[in-house]
Amino acid sequence: MQPAPVRTVFDVITDFLASDPEPQAVLDYRLPPELEACALELLTRKREDRLTFDEELEMYDFIRADDMMTLLKAKTRLKLSGKA
């Protein structure tokens, strides 16, 4: 039996976006608690200089995903305000 494929932060976010969420759902979106905990653990380990190379790559995926969602939420706010 093969193990289930690992779902990345981008898998989770793109699944959410593919569901065609309402603008308010985009603004309210947060990662599932288990992914938030994983990101926090990676940041903690980074501060302690204890990350493996693969963990560092995973941490940068979280940072890029956070940057993307911040931009998406800002654009959604502009659209809702009628300024976009």
Secondary structure, DSSP 8 states (H G I E B T S, - for coil): --------HHHHHHHHHHT---HHHHHH----HHHHHHHHHHHHHHHTT---HHHHHHHHHHHHHHHHHHHHHHHHHHHHHT--
